[in-house]
Amino acid sequence: MTHSNPFVRAAALAAILSTGLAADVPTYHTFEDAGDAKSEGDDDSTDPQDGERETFDALKTKAQAIIDGAKQEDRELSDDEKEKFEGITKKLRRMKDANDREADLAKLDLQTFGNTNTKKARDLVTSAPKLPDDPGAKEPDAKEKFERDVAKFETFVRTGERPDNYESFTITTGVNGGVLVPRRIGSPMVVKRTADAYRQAIAARGFSPIQTDSTAEWKEPLIDDTANTSEFPEAENDRTEKEAEPAITSITLGAPLHRSKAVWFSNTQLATQTNLMSYIEPQLYRRVDRQREANMTTKILANATQVVTGAATDGITYLEILQVKYTVPRAHRESGVFIISDQLALAIQGLTDNQGRPLYVASIKDGELDRLAGWPVFVADSLPDPAANNKTLIAASAEALRIRDVTSGAAAQRMARYAELPDHPDQVGMELFENGDENFHDPFVAVFQHAAA
């Protein structure tokens, strides 16, 4: 759609007129001096035509003058002015596109070889011209945003240069800067560590962690109104209040700091590793993941008040599984899940109900969940193996398993970069930090415990 009103057109093209090349960008970022700044062997394919050898700022000034002239005279742009304005706009976009192409090549060189071949490439990576998005431009999709985040992170790991729009932070002596990163900047990876069983369980039932931007203590109330039911209207002369006050309890979720411990790269590895993100992020994230799963398991096993004790020291029966399942209140069973230990899962595999049907139904298709007695079942490495007095199975409403993540502000998930530490000479280390907590609502959680020896 074309607007003839100069003020509408000025707003629509503000992305071009309101900014330009960074002040410290070398002169070869403009077409005026492109020839002087070339190094031997540079490609000429992106050079403009002779008539376009003007600086970015000079072209912007010309375009703004056209708009300002029409605005001062309170008139629309003439056909000649429109043609000139569109011509300048095309030149500005060609300059931006050419710089973007060179910057992309420099980034690729940096990611592949750990350094750049020319000062020109280095400057292009750090000081490429930046224009705000055109209001009419298409938003980048999730894949494009992911690739852009990964490229920025790769540059940060290799060079220590903080990516644009990544908030910085420091924690202790020895940290060479750091960046706050999205909760999961890398794509999911298959690694030799299982994911947090509780996160999987609540996601399977359609729930999600609590997300806050503060580390202040979080009190979550539980209101029990089961003592009240509806009733027939009383006679007009009966004004007695018969409702009971709901019982209110609460749990507390803090925001303790979890740290993954660092993974270290030699300078040689940094120069040759071509995909740092796929190695660093999943490894560090899983370390924190396992720590937080163990935190939830410890709290449940120590504090759950509804405990079903089995008859054997190392096994479980069909009826015992049903008993612990039906300890969860009926209104909350529709969101029920089982969390079990790995060795108990093995013991359950051969159990059947009275009709000979297996209690544990393993999924036969990717993406489907294993089920135990009709509920989704998840294996937690933090639960102990079957043995006398051990608690190896948790039955719960997924809604009662509460996880808190700090997702913004200074305590959001972030990566630190360590360099030049005396005990790690010629190495660069990366470490993940995350604030969050886990807790549970006791009335909707039951635990199975094996018999004493």
NORDA-V818194 format. One record per residue. N is the residue number from 0. RES is the residue in one small letter. D_CENTER is the distance of its C-alpha to the mean C-alpha in Angstrom with 1 decimal. Layout:
BEGIN
N|RES|D_CENTER  N|RES|D_CENTER
END
This chain:
BEGIN
0|m|37.3  1|t|39.5  2|h|40.3  3|s|43.7  4|n|43.2  5|p|42.4  6|f|40.2  7|v|37.9  8|r|37.7  9|a|37.0  10|a|34.0  11|a|32.7  12|l|33.1  13|a|31.8  14|a|29.0  15|i|31.7  16|l|34.1  17|s|32.0  18|t|30.7  19|g|31.7  20|l|31.4  21|a|30.3  22|a|33.3  23|d|33.0  24|v|32.5  25|p|35.5  26|t|38.3  27|y|37.7  28|h|34.6  29|t|37.3  30|f|39.8  31|e|42.7  32|d|42.4  33|a|40.6  34|g|43.8  35|d|44.4  36|a|41.0  37|k|40.9  38|s|41.1  39|e|43.2  40|g|41.8  41|d|39.3  42|d|39.0  43|d|40.8  44|s|39.2  45|t|37.1  46|d|40.0  47|p|41.1  48|q|44.6  49|d|47.2  50|g|47.2  51|e|43.5  52|r|43.8  53|e|42.9  54|t|40.1  55|f|37.0  56|d|38.1  57|a|41.6  58|l|40.6  59|k|38.4  60|t|41.4  61|k|43.6  62|a|41.2  63|q|41.0  64|a|44.7  65|i|45.2  66|i|43.1  67|d|44.7  68|g|48.2  69|a|47.7  70|k|46.1  71|q|49.0  72|e|51.5  73|d|49.6  74|r|49.8  75|e|47.8  76|l|47.2  77|s|50.2  78|d|49.8  79|d|50.4  80|e|47.7  81|k|45.2  82|e|46.0  83|k|45.7  84|f|42.4  85|e|40.9  86|g|42.2  87|i|40.6  88|t|37.3  89|k|37.4  90|k|38.2  91|l|35.3  92|r|32.9  93|r|34.6  94|m|34.1  95|k|30.4  96|d|30.0  97|a|32.1  98|n|30.2  99|d|26.9  100|r|28.4  101|e|29.7  102|a|26.4  103|d|24.6  104|l|27.4  105|a|27.1  106|k|23.4  107|l|24.3  108|d|27.1  109|l|25.0  110|q|22.4  111|t|25.3  112|f|27.9  113|g|26.1  114|n|28.4  115|t|30.0  116|n|33.6  117|t|34.6  118|k|34.1  119|k|33.6  120|a|30.6  121|r|29.1  122|d|29.8  123|l|28.3  124|v|24.9  125|t|24.8  126|s|27.0  127|a|26.7  128|p|27.8  129|k|25.3  130|l|26.2  131|p|24.4  132|d|23.6  133|d|26.7  134|p|26.7  135|g|27.8  136|a|25.4  137|k|23.0  138|e|19.3  139|p|17.3  140|d|15.8  141|a|12.3  142|k|13.8  143|e|15.3  144|k|12.2  145|f|10.5  146|e|13.8  147|r|14.2  148|d|11.1  149|v|12.3  150|a|15.8  151|k|15.1  152|f|13.5  153|e|16.5  154|t|18.9  155|f|17.6  156|v|18.1  157|r|21.5  158|t|22.9  159|g|21.3  160|e|21.1  161|r|18.4  162|p|16.7  163|d|17.6  164|n|15.5  165|y|13.5  166|e|14.9  167|s|16.8  168|f|17.7  169|t|20.3  170|i|20.9  171|t|24.1  172|t|26.8  173|g|26.0  174|v|22.6  175|n|22.9  176|g|20.3  177|g|16.6  178|v|13.6  179|l|10.7  180|v|7.5  181|p|4.1  182|r|2.5  183|r|3.0  184|i|5.6  185|g|8.2  186|s|9.7  187|p|10.7  188|m|13.8  189|v|16.9  190|v|17.6  191|k|20.5  192|r|18.6  193|t|17.9  194|a|14.8  195|d|15.1  196|a|18.0  197|y|17.5  198|r|13.9  199|q|15.5  200|a|18.5  201|i|17.2  202|a|15.1  203|a|18.4  204|r|20.2  205|g|18.0  206|f|16.7  207|s|13.3  208|p|12.6  209|i|14.0  210|q|11.9  211|t|13.9  212|d|14.1  213|s|17.0  214|t|17.9  215|a|21.3  216|e|22.5  217|w|21.6  218|k|24.5  219|e|24.0  220|p|27.4  221|l|28.9  222|i|31.8  223|d|34.4  224|d|36.8  225|t|38.4  226|a|41.8  227|n|42.2  228|t|43.2  229|s|44.9  230|e|48.7  231|f|51.7  232|p|52.8  233|e|55.3  234|a|58.8  235|e|59.1  236|n|60.8  237|d|58.1  238|r|55.6  239|t|54.3  240|e|50.6  241|k|49.5  242|e|45.7  243|a|44.1  244|e|41.4  245|p|38.0  246|a|37.0  247|i|33.9  248|t|32.0  249|s|28.5  250|i|26.0  251|t|24.2  252|l|20.6  253|g|20.3  254|a|17.5  255|p|18.7  256|l|17.1  257|h|15.9  258|r|16.3  259|s|16.1  260|k|19.2  261|a|19.4  262|v|19.8  263|w|22.6  264|f|23.7  265|s|27.2  266|n|28.1  267|t|29.4  268|q|26.1  269|l|24.2  270|a|26.9  271|t|26.8  272|q|23.4  273|t|22.2  274|n|18.6  275|l|17.2  276|m|13.5  277|s|14.4  278|y|16.3  279|i|14.5  280|e|10.8  281|p|11.7  282|q|14.7  283|l|13.3  284|y|10.5  285|r|13.3  286|r|15.6  287|v|13.7  288|d|13.2  289|r|16.9  290|q|17.9  291|r|16.3  292|e|17.9  293|a|21.1  294|n|20.9  295|m|21.0  296|t|23.7  297|t|25.8  298|k|25.8  299|i|26.8  300|l|29.5  301|a|30.9  302|n|30.9  303|a|31.2  304|t|34.7  305|q|35.1  306|v|36.1  307|v|37.9  308|t|40.1  309|g|41.0  310|a|44.4  311|a|43.5  312|t|42.0  313|d|39.9  314|g|39.5  315|i|38.8  316|t|40.8  317|y|40.1  318|l|41.5  319|e|39.5  320|i|36.2  321|l|37.4  322|q|38.5  323|v|35.2  324|k|33.5  325|y|36.0  326|t|35.7  327|v|32.5  328|p|34.0  329|r|34.8  330|a|32.9  331|h|29.6  332|r|30.3  333|e|28.9  334|s|25.4  335|g|26.6  336|v|24.9  337|f|26.3  338|i|24.7  339|i|27.2  340|s|27.9  341|d|28.2  342|q|32.0  343|l|32.6  344|a|30.9  345|l|33.5  346|a|36.3  347|i|35.3  348|q|35.2  349|g|39.0  350|l|39.5  351|t|40.8  352|d|41.9  353|n|45.5  354|q|45.4  355|g|44.2  356|r|40.7  357|p|37.9  358|l|35.9  359|y|32.9  360|v|31.9  361|a|29.7  362|s|27.7  363|i|29.4  364|k|26.8  365|d|23.3  366|g|20.7  367|e|23.3  368|l|23.4  369|d|26.2  370|r|28.3  371|l|30.7  372|a|33.5  373|g|31.6  374|w|28.2  375|p|25.0  376|v|25.1  377|f|22.6  378|v|23.6  379|a|22.5  380|d|23.6  381|s|24.0  382|l|26.9  383|p|30.3  384|d|32.7  385|p|35.6  386|a|38.3  387|a|40.6  388|n|39.0  389|n|35.4  390|k|32.9  391|t|31.2  392|l|30.0  393|i|28.1  394|a|28.6  395|a|26.6  396|s|25.5  397|a|21.7  398|e|21.8  399|a|23.3  400|l|20.5  401|r|18.5  402|i|15.2  403|r|14.1  404|d|10.8  405|v|11.3  406|t|8.5  407|s|10.7  408|g|13.9  409|a|15.2  410|a|13.7  411|a|10.0  412|q|8.3  413|r|10.3  414|m|12.4  415|a|16.1  416|r|18.7  417|y|22.1  418|a|25.3  419|e|29.0  420|l|29.1  421|p|32.6  422|d|31.6  423|h|29.4  424|p|31.6  425|d|30.5  426|q|27.0  427|v|23.4  428|g|21.0  429|m|17.2  430|e|15.8  431|l|12.6  432|f|13.0  433|e|11.5  434|n|13.5  435|g|13.9  436|d|16.8  437|e|18.2  438|n|21.5  439|f|23.6  440|h|26.3  441|d|29.4  442|p|31.6  443|f|29.3  444|v|28.8  445|a|31.5  446|v|31.9  447|f|34.3  448|q|36.3  449|h|38.8  450|a|42.4  451|a|43.9  452|a|45.9
END
